[in-house]
Amino acid sequence: MCGSFCTLSQAMEQMRALKKEYSILPVFSQNVFGTDTRFGKAEDFLKEASEISGRTPLHTIVEAEPIGPKSLVDLMVVCPCTGNTLSKIANGITDTSVTMAVKSTLRVGKPVVLCLATNDAMGASGPNLAKLFNTKHIYIVPLRQDDPEKKPFSLVSDFSLLSQTVKEAEEGRQLQPFYR
């Protein structure tokens, strides 16, 4: 489990674990370039993703658009998936390379796994999360509250269940129980 807030470094750990069984095509939002945070430097995450996957991360809408039509992936994982990205996916907003990658994957009927980390999943993003429960080909890594006292509206996926969720999604099933 990823502590009180999931970071990109924990997402990288999951990428390493998935790489043992799958080929990986990394896609980063163009917003990550040059955006360093308290969780680390953008350049370091991009370099690490390249090293793990053996590929240069896609980072533009134009690069992400052919993912579905050209069958570049069998399944898409968004990890971590913020409340902002979750809401855009739920409402069909395609204004980043990540949301385009998801749209492109869904339009050819392939599964998309969302590994959430958001402070407002039971608040402003709640209706969008609920909308995705009933969206074909969307699978969500099981969730829990990460700090009910200090962040009562926050939900975070159990990152350690990502690989198992991927396996279930490949079979068209949502990993249960959904809330842990």
C-alpha positions in Angstrom: 0.0 0.0 0.0 1.3 3.4 -0.8 1.1 5.3 2.5 -0.8 8.5 3.0 -0.4 9.7 -0.6 0.7 7.8 -3.7 3.6 9.4 -5.5 5.1 8.9 -8.9 7.9 6.9 -7.4 5.4 4.4 -6.2 3.9 4.3 -9.7 7.4 3.6 -11.0 7.6 0.6 -8.6 4.4 -0.7 -10.2 5.8 -0.1 -13.7 8.8 -2.2 -12.8 6.5 -5.0 -11.5 4.3 -4.9 -14.6 7.4 -4.9 -16.9 8.2 -8.4 -15.7 5.1 -9.7 -17.5 4.2 -7.0 -20.0 5.7 -4.7 -22.6 5.1 -1.1 -21.5 4.4 2.0 -23.6 4.7 5.0 -21.2 2.5 8.0 -21.7 3.0 11.2 -19.7 0.9 14.3 -19.7 2.7 17.1 -21.4 2.1 19.0 -18.2 4.8 16.9 -16.5 7.6 18.3 -18.5 9.5 20.8 -16.4 7.0 20.4 -13.5 9.0 19.4 -10.4 6.9 18.7 -7.3 7.6 17.7 -3.7 7.5 14.1 -4.9 10.5 14.5 -7.3 11.8 16.0 -10.4 9.9 15.5 -13.7 13.1 14.8 -15.6 14.0 12.0 -13.2 10.6 10.3 -13.6 10.8 10.6 -17.4 14.3 9.1 -17.4 13.2 6.3 -15.1 10.1 5.4 -17.2 12.4 5.3 -20.3 14.8 3.0 -18.6 12.1 0.6 -17.2 10.2 0.4 -20.5 13.0 0.7 -23.0 11.0 3.3 -24.8 10.7 7.1 -24.9 7.5 8.2 -23.2 4.8 9.6 -25.4 3.8 13.1 -24.3 1.6 14.8 -26.9 -2.0 14.3 -28.0 -0.8 13.7 -31.5 1.6 10.9 -30.3 -1.2 9.3 -28.2 -4.0 9.3 -30.7 -2.9 6.3 -32.8 -2.6 4.0 -29.7 -6.0 2.4 -30.3 -6.3 2.4 -34.1 -2.8 1.0 -34.5 -3.2 -1.5 -31.7 -0.2 -0.2 -29.8 -1.5 -1.6 -26.5 -3.6 -4.5 -25.3 -4.6 -2.6 -22.2 -4.0 0.9 -20.8 -3.1 1.6 -17.2 -3.3 5.2 -15.8 -1.1 5.2 -12.6 -1.5 7.4 -10.7 -4.8 8.7 -11.9 -5.6 12.0 -10.3 -9.1 13.4 -9.7 -8.6 15.8 -12.5 -7.8 13.0 -15.0 -10.6 10.8 -13.6 -13.1 13.6 -14.2 -11.9 14.3 -17.7 -12.1 10.6 -18.6 -15.6 10.4 -17.2 -16.8 13.4 -19.2 -15.0 12.6 -22.5 -12.5 15.5 -22.2 -9.5 14.8 -24.3 -7.1 17.7 -23.7 -3.9 15.8 -22.6 -1.9 13.0 -24.0 -3.1 10.7 -21.1 -6.8 11.4 -21.8 -6.2 10.9 -25.5 -4.4 7.6 -24.8 -7.4 6.4 -22.7 -10.0 7.6 -25.4 -8.0 5.9 -28.1 -7.8 2.6 -26.2 -11.5 2.7 -25.3 -12.7 3.4 -28.8 -11.3 0.1 -30.0 -12.9 -1.8 -27.0 -9.7 -2.5 -25.0 -9.6 -2.3 -21.2 -8.4 0.7 -19.2 -7.3 0.3 -15.6 -7.3 3.4 -13.4 -5.1 3.5 -10.2 -6.6 6.4 -8.4 -4.9 8.8 -6.0 -7.2 11.8 -5.3 -8.1 14.0 -2.3 -11.7 14.5 -3.6 -12.9 11.1 -4.7 -15.7 11.3 -2.2 -16.3 15.0 -2.9 -16.2 16.9 -6.2 -14.8 13.9 -8.2 -17.3 11.5 -6.6 -20.0 11.7 -9.3 -17.3 11.2 -12.0 -16.0 8.1 -10.2 -19.5 6.7 -9.9 -20.0 7.4 -13.6 -17.0 5.3 -14.4 -18.3 2.3 -12.4 -20.8 1.8 -15.2 -18.5 2.5 -18.1 -17.6 -0.5 -20.3 -14.0 -1.4 -20.4 -13.0 0.8 -17.4 -11.5 -1.1 -14.4 -10.5 0.5 -11.1 -7.8 -0.7 -8.8 -9.6 -1.3 -5.4 -9.8 1.8 -3.2 -9.5 2.8 0.4 -9.5 6.0 2.4 -5.9 6.9 3.0 -6.4 9.3 6.0 -10.0 9.5 7.1 -9.3 12.0 9.9 -7.3 14.6 8.0 -8.6 13.9 4.4 -12.1 12.6 4.8 -12.9 12.8 1.0 -9.7 11.2 -0.2 -9.5 7.8 -1.7 -6.4 6.0 -3.0 -6.0 2.8 -4.9 -4.1 0.0 -3.3 -1.2 0.1 -5.7 -0.1 -3.4 -4.6 -3.2 -4.7 -6.3 -2.5 -3.1 -9.7 -1.0 -6.3 -11.3 -4.0 -8.4 -10.1 -6.4 -5.7 -11.4 -4.7 -5.8 -14.8 -5.1 -9.6 -14.9 -8.8 -9.4 -14.0 -9.3 -6.6 -16.6 -7.8 -8.8 -19.3 -10.6 -11.2 -18.5 -13.2 -8.5 -18.5 -13.7 -8.6 -14.7 -13.4 -5.9 -12.0 -11.2 -7.1 -9.0 -13.3 -7.4 -5.9 -13.8 -6.3 -3.2 -13.8 -2.8 -4.7 -13.5 -1.0 -1.4 -10.9 -2.3 1.0 
